[in-house]
Amino acid sequence: MPEWSTFYTMTGTSSATLTGLMFVVIGMVMQTNPERGSENGIHVFSTPTVVHFGAALLASALLLAPWPNLHVPFVVIGATGVAGALYMARLMSRTRKLEEYRADIEDWIWYNVLPLAAYVLLALGGFSVFGTLHTAMYFVAADVLLLIFIAMRNSWDIVTFLAVREAKDRQEAQGDR
């Protein structure tokens, strides 16, 4: 597995760094305008983004550890995929019930459909170790990248949404004077 160590070091580091940036952004937003913070919006959009980064970090860390046998980390990765798929199913229900914002088709795809598919694929990839290790390695690697790119795109979407909303609020406040 040494041929994969650079890949998983890079993806794990990226996931951890981007998770930290999400905390900074949400902290800044809540500090500048706490009354506009929506608990439901955070649970439906921001928290899952951190979860996606965390899943990629977990898979990367598991595959970097010096296991005597790779079946155990792959089973944990498969279980993570199952847990992620269940989490996404619950989140889809919560998104439907969201009152502050109606998710459009683009939001449904990026915040619900693609992550659900990614977690199903992560489960399949993790459990595919019982077939061939070679296939499992590529399967999980592709899925770790998919989770990172979904989370990166969603992070950018959250940040731009919040920045535009903040600018509108400032503009409206200046117009009220």
Backbone torsions as a table, in degrees:
resi	resn	phi	psi	omega
1	MET	NA	-1.5	179.3
2	PRO	-58.8	-28.6	180.0
3	GLU	-66.2	-17.6	179.5
4	TRP	-98.1	-9.5	-172.5
5	SER	-62.2	-38.6	178.9
6	THR	-64.4	-42.9	179.7
7	PHE	-59.5	-50.4	-176.4
8	TYR	-73.6	-26.6	173.1
9	THR	-65.9	-43.8	-179.9
10	MET	-65.6	-46.6	-177.2
11	THR	-69.9	-36.9	177.7
12	GLY	-65.4	-43.8	178.6
13	THR	-64.0	-42.6	178.5
14	SER	-61.1	-45.8	-179.3
15	SER	-61.6	-45.0	-179.5
16	ALA	-65.1	-43.1	-179.6
17	THR	-64.3	-46.7	-178.7
18	LEU	-67.8	-31.4	174.3
19	THR	-62.7	-44.9	177.9
20	GLY	-59.8	-40.8	178.7
21	LEU	-64.5	-36.5	176.7
22	MET	-61.2	-41.0	178.1
23	PHE	-62.4	-41.2	179.7
24	VAL	-63.4	-46.8	-178.1
25	VAL	-62.2	-48.9	-178.5
26	ILE	-64.1	-39.0	177.1
27	GLY	-61.4	-42.3	179.5
28	MET	-66.2	-42.0	-179.4
29	VAL	-63.3	-45.9	-178.6
30	MET	-67.4	-28.9	179.7
31	GLN	-75.1	-37.2	-177.1
32	THR	-78.3	-32.4	-176.7
33	ASN	-151.7	70.6	-173.7
34	PRO	-63.0	-28.5	-177.8
35	GLU	-71.7	-18.4	178.6
36	ARG	-86.3	-9.7	-179.5
37	GLY	-68.2	128.6	179.1
38	SER	-107.3	120.2	179.0
39	GLU	-61.0	-42.2	178.6
40	ASN	-64.3	-42.0	178.5
41	GLY	-62.0	-39.5	178.5
42	ILE	-65.9	-43.8	-179.6
43	HIS	-66.5	-32.7	-175.5
44	VAL	-88.5	-30.7	-175.4
45	PHE	-114.1	-51.6	-174.4
46	SER	-76.8	-48.2	-177.9
47	THR	-59.8	-45.6	178.7
48	PRO	-60.4	-33.6	178.5
49	THR	-62.1	-42.7	176.7
50	VAL	-66.3	-37.6	177.9
51	VAL	-62.2	-41.3	179.1
52	HIS	-62.6	-45.3	176.4
53	PHE	-60.6	-41.0	-179.8
54	GLY	-64.0	-39.6	178.5
55	ALA	-64.7	-41.2	177.4
56	ALA	-65.2	-40.7	177.6
57	LEU	-63.7	-44.5	-179.8
58	LEU	-60.6	-48.8	179.9
59	ALA	-60.8	-42.8	179.9
60	SER	-63.1	-45.8	-179.5
61	ALA	-64.4	-42.6	179.9
62	LEU	-60.4	-39.2	-176.9
63	LEU	-83.0	-7.9	174.4
64	LEU	-92.2	-19.8	-179.0
65	ALA	-68.3	148.2	-177.9
66	PRO	-81.9	73.7	-179.6
67	TRP	-75.1	143.0	175.5
68	PRO	-70.9	-21.3	-177.3
69	ASN	-151.0	134.0	-174.5
70	LEU	-82.9	-0.2	-180.0
71	HIS	-65.3	-40.6	-177.8
72	VAL	-62.0	-52.7	-179.8
73	PRO	-63.1	-34.2	179.2
74	PHE	-69.1	-35.9	175.9
75	VAL	-65.5	-40.2	176.7
76	VAL	-63.5	-40.3	177.5
77	ILE	-64.2	-42.3	176.7
78	GLY	-60.9	-42.6	178.2
79	ALA	-65.5	-36.1	176.1
80	THR	-62.1	-40.5	177.3
81	GLY	-62.8	-42.2	178.0
82	VAL	-63.7	-46.3	179.3
83	ALA	-62.3	-40.5	178.2
84	GLY	-63.8	-39.8	178.5
85	ALA	-65.4	-40.8	177.1
86	LEU	-65.4	-41.0	177.2
87	TYR	-60.5	-43.9	-179.0
88	MET	-67.2	-36.9	177.2
89	ALA	-61.9	-42.5	177.7
90	ARG	-65.2	-39.9	-179.4
91	LEU	-66.6	-36.0	178.2
92	MET	-62.3	-39.4	176.8
93	SER	-63.7	-42.6	-179.8
94	ARG	-66.6	-35.7	178.5
95	THR	-64.6	-40.6	178.0
96	ARG	-60.8	-34.5	-175.8
97	LYS	-87.4	-4.0	-177.5
98	LEU	-63.0	126.7	-177.2
99	GLU	-97.0	-30.7	-175.3
100	GLU	-71.6	-23.9	-174.6
101	TYR	-152.8	134.6	175.3
102	ARG	-97.8	116.1	-179.4
103	ALA	-65.7	131.3	175.6
104	ASP	-85.8	-179.8	-175.1
105	ILE	-62.0	-38.6	178.9
106	GLU	-62.5	-43.7	177.7
107	ASP	-64.8	-40.4	177.9
108	TRP	-59.9	-43.9	-178.5
109	ILE	-65.1	-51.9	-173.4
110	TRP	-76.5	-33.1	-176.4
111	TYR	-96.0	-15.9	-176.1
112	ASN	-127.6	-58.4	-172.3
113	VAL	-67.1	-53.3	-179.5
114	LEU	-62.5	-44.2	176.5
115	PRO	-62.9	-38.7	177.3
116	LEU	-60.2	-46.3	178.2
117	ALA	-61.4	-40.5	-180.0
118	ALA	-62.1	-41.7	-179.8
119	TYR	-71.4	-35.9	175.3
120	VAL	-62.9	-44.2	178.0
121	LEU	-65.3	-35.7	177.5
122	LEU	-63.7	-41.4	177.3
123	ALA	-62.5	-46.7	178.5
124	LEU	-61.5	-42.4	179.0
125	GLY	-63.9	-43.3	180.0
126	GLY	-63.0	-44.1	-177.7
127	PHE	-81.1	-11.6	178.3
128	SER	-71.8	-7.1	177.0
129	VAL	-60.6	-22.2	178.8
130	PHE	-76.4	-9.8	172.4
131	GLY	-90.4	-88.9	176.5
132	THR	-130.9	139.2	179.2
133	LEU	-62.7	-38.9	-179.2
134	HIS	-57.3	-47.8	179.1
135	THR	-64.6	-44.0	-179.1
136	ALA	-60.4	-41.4	-179.3
137	MET	-60.9	-46.2	-179.5
138	TYR	-69.0	-38.8	179.5
139	PHE	-59.7	-51.6	-177.9
140	VAL	-68.1	-38.9	178.8
141	ALA	-60.1	-45.8	179.2
142	ALA	-62.6	-39.2	-178.0
143	ASP	-71.8	-36.8	175.7
144	VAL	-60.4	-44.2	177.2
145	LEU	-63.3	-41.8	178.8
146	LEU	-59.4	-46.4	178.6
147	LEU	-61.4	-41.8	179.2
148	ILE	-63.7	-45.0	-178.3
149	PHE	-69.0	-36.6	174.5
150	ILE	-61.3	-47.9	-178.4
151	ALA	-66.0	-38.0	177.5
152	MET	-63.4	-45.7	179.7
153	ARG	-62.6	-43.5	-178.8
154	ASN	-69.0	-34.8	175.4
155	SER	-60.5	-47.0	179.5
156	TRP	-61.6	-42.1	179.3
157	ASP	-61.5	-43.7	179.2
158	ILE	-63.2	-47.1	-177.9
159	VAL	-63.0	-45.2	-179.1
160	THR	-67.9	-38.8	176.9
161	PHE	-59.2	-47.8	-178.5
162	LEU	-66.6	-38.6	179.7
163	ALA	-65.8	-44.0	179.5
164	VAL	-65.0	-42.9	179.0
165	ARG	-62.0	-41.9	179.5
166	GLU	-64.1	-41.4	178.8
167	ALA	-64.4	-41.5	177.1
168	LYS	-62.2	-42.9	179.1
169	ASP	-60.9	-43.3	179.4
170	ARG	-64.7	-42.2	-179.8
171	GLN	-64.4	-42.4	177.7
172	GLU	-64.9	-39.5	179.3
173	ALA	-64.9	-39.0	177.8
174	GLN	-69.5	-33.9	178.5
175	GLY	-71.1	-24.2	179.5
176	ASP	-78.3	-13.8	-176.0
177	ARG	-76.7	NA	NA
